[in-house]
Amino acid sequence: MSEEENKPKHQYADSGEASHIYLLPNSLTAGNLFFGFLAILRCIQANYATDPALESEYFTQAVWFILFGVICDALDGRVARLGGRESLFGKEFDSIADVISFGVAPAMMMIFLILSPTEKYPFFLQIGWLIGFVYLLCAGVRLARFNVLTHPMLPPAERLKGTKDFLGLPVPAAAGMIASLVLVYTSFDLHDAWVIVMPVFMLAIAGLMISNIPYPSFKDIDWQTSTRFRTFIILVLALGVAFIIKELAFAVIFFAYIAFGPIRHFYRIYRARKRLQKVAAKASE
């Protein structure tokens, strides 16, 4: 008997169950991929547009397609979990769609709109493509790591389960941040200011994607989730403010989420060190 045959059966995934294509969640994933494709198409059209107004319109449409992809990505996993229709196929399909919609599309958008077409800062003409690739590479690594850490073939003790947090900045949030900044850019003339800021900011987002900083997943929020009255009022007021600032709303929301991860992470480290210092002080008395 071979070594493979001697392995316990529970170490193997059920191939039939793993390859199931459940209609509703995978249709949402296909929608995510479709919007990512449209975003890339609009970026290419904007790059070759001769009319500045048409160029801005194409980039704005690409932004909305990426944001629509974020919505589809947020719904497909939730729908699969609610219906008990999770599968390895769905997880892999979701990652492939995410690479296109939240990896390739934002990278191309940044290269065509900000990193490459500058004449005032020719240095970015040489490294713009490299910055875009670093972002894409980190997005791919982030998705691959997530698939590995949640794979059913891993021992339960090593699997990323029993936590409400993502490990590293989620790729859809990174793409949403890039897209929302482009929306601000197309709404306000900020090209000269952003030529310097955006490359650094894009590399920072790429680094956060492959970091070990935990980010909230909101997977536990459903129709049965309750909240305190004060939190509810704050959410309503936040929606009102978002309606007022309009083009800036998405950028503010995504930036707040991205900043929340490191702030919470280092605050937890600070509190842990304080506790250790108190314990050490009591032990020395």
N, C-alpha and C positions, 0 to 999 in steps of 0.2 A: 504494500500500500504506500502511495506517495506521501510526501510531507504535506502537500496541499489537502489531500483527503483526510489526513489526521487532524486537521484544524477543526475546532468546534464550529458547529453550524451557525451559532449565534454571532460569529465574527463576520459573516457574510451578509450583505444587503440583499433583499429580495428583488431580483431583477425585474420581475413583472410589476411590482409596486413602484420601484424606482423609476421606471420608464413610462408610467401613466401620464398622459397628457390631459389634465383636467381642463375643461373648456373655459370656464369663467376666469380663474386666476391667470391662465396662460394667454387668454385673449387680452387681458390687461397688460401683460408683459409684452405681447406683440404690439399693443398700442404704444407702449414706451419705446420700443424699437422703431416703430413707424414715425413717431414724433422726432426721434433722434436723427433718422434719415432725412426728414424734412428740414431739420435745423441745419444739417450739413449742406444740403442742397441750397438753402437760402444763403448760407455763408459764402458758398462758391459764386452764386449769382451776384451777391453784394460786392464781391471782390472784383468782378468784371463789369459792374455797372458804371456807366459814364456819368449818369445824373446823380449828384450828391443826395438829392431828396429820395431817389429810388434806392440808393445804397443804404441810407438810414432806415428806410422802410423794410428792406430785406433783413437787416440785422435785428430790427425790432421784432419781426416775425420769427426769426430764429430764436430769440430770447423766449418768446411765448411758447414755442414748440418745446424747448428744453423744460420750461416750467410745467407744461402739460405732461411731459414725460415724468417729472418728479411726482406729480399727482398719481399717474398710473402706477409708478413704482411703489408709492406709499399704499396703494389699494390692493395690489396683487397678492402680496404676502398676507395682508390682513384677511382678505377674502379666503385665501387658502387655509389659514388657521381657523377661521370661523367655521368653515365647512369640513374641517378635518381632511383636506385634500392637498396636503403638502407632499412633495415628491422630490427625489434627487434631480429628475429631469427639469422640474420647475425651477429649482435652485440654480442649476447650471444655465438654463435658458435666461433666467433673470440676470445673471452675471454677464452673459454675452451682450444682452440688451443694454445693460448699464455701461459697459465699456464703450459702446457706440454713442449712446445718448449723453452720458456724463463724463466720458473720457475724450473721445475724438471730437465731438461737436464743440465743447467749450474750448479745447485746445486750438481748433481751427479758427474759432471766432476771435480768440485773443491774437493769434498770429496775423490774420487778415486785417483786423480792425486797429490794433494798437501796437503790436510788437514789430511788425514788418514795414508798414507804410510810412514810417517817420523819416524825414530828411534832416530834421534838426538834431537828432541823436543817432547818427549812422551806426554807432556801436551796436544798437539793438537789431540793426539789419543783419548782423553777423550771428547773433546769439538768440534771436527771437524764436527760431525753429527749435533750438535746443531747450529753451524754457518750456515751450509747448510740449515737447517730447517728455521732459522730466515730469510734468504734470500728468501726462497720459500714462507714463510708466508707473508712477505712484498709485494712480487710480487702478491700474491692472493688478498691481501687487496687493493693494488693499482688498480687492474683490477676491483674489485667489486665497489670501490668508483667511478671510471670512469663511470661504467654502471649506477650507481644510479644518479650521477650528470647530466647525459645526457638522462635520461629516460623521455619519453614524458608524463608520468603521473605527473611529477613534474610541479608546476606552472612555467610559462615562466620566471618570475623574479628570481626564484631560480635555474633554469637550467643553466648548464655550456655551454652557447652559446654566440655568438657575440665576441669571443676571438680567437686569433690565437695561443694561448699558451695552453700547457698541464699543469695540476696541478700536480706537482711532476714529477720526472724522469720517462719517459716512460719505460715500462718493456722491449720492444725490444732493446732499447739503453743500458739498464743495462746488458742484456744477451750478446749483441754485445761486450760490454766492457770486460766481463768475457771471452768470447770466443776468442777475439783478444789477450788477455793477455796469454791465453793458447797456442795460435799460436806462440807467442813470446817465451814462455817457451819451446815448443817443437823444436823450431829452434835454440835456444841458451841454454846452460846449466846454468840455473839460479835457480836451486832447492833450494840450501842453503839460497840464499838471499830472495827468495819469500815465504819460509815457514813462516817467521815472517810478511812480508808485506801483503800477500794476505788475511789472515783472517780479519785484520783490514780494508783493502780496501773493502772487500766484505760486511762487516757490514756497512761501510760508504755508499756504493751503495744502500744497503737495506734501510737505513735511508732516503736517497734522494728520493726513490720511494714513500714513504708515507709522504713526506714533502709537504709543501704548496708553494714551490719554483716553479715559472713558467718556463717552457721550451718551446722553439719555436716548433711548430708542422709542419711548412712548408706546411700546407694544401692549402695555397693560391698560391703555385707555380705550374704553368701549362705551356702548350705550348705557351700561350700568354704573359707570364711573361717577362718583359724587365728588363735590368740591365744597370748600368753605365759601361763605357768602362774600367775604373780602376778595378771595381769588376770582370769583365770578365777576365781581364789579370791575376788577383790574383788567380782566380779559375783554369785557365789553368796552371799557375805555380805550384799551389798546386797539381794538377794531375801529373805533371812531377816529383815533389818531391816524391809523393806517389809511382810512378813507380820505383824510384831509391831505396827507403828504403824498398820496398816490404813487408816483414813480419811485419815490424813495422807500416806500413801505417794505417791499420785498428785500431790498438791500439791508434795511435795519433789522428785519426779522432774522435773516440768515446770518448777519454779522453777530447779532446777539447770541444765537445758538452756537456759532463757532467760538466766540469769546467765552461762553459759559463753561465749556469743557476744561480749558486750561485753568481758569479761575477756580473752579470747584476742585480740580485735581490738586493744585498747589495749596489751596486752603486746607484740604484734607491732610496733606503732608505736614503742613504747619501745625495743625491740631494734634497729629500723631506725635510729632516731635515734642510739643508742649506736654503731652501726657507722659512721654518717656522721661522728660526732665523732672516732672513732678514725682514719678515713681523713683527715679534715681535720687532725688533730694530726700524723699522719705526713707529710702534704704540707708542713706548715709547718716541719718540722724541717730 
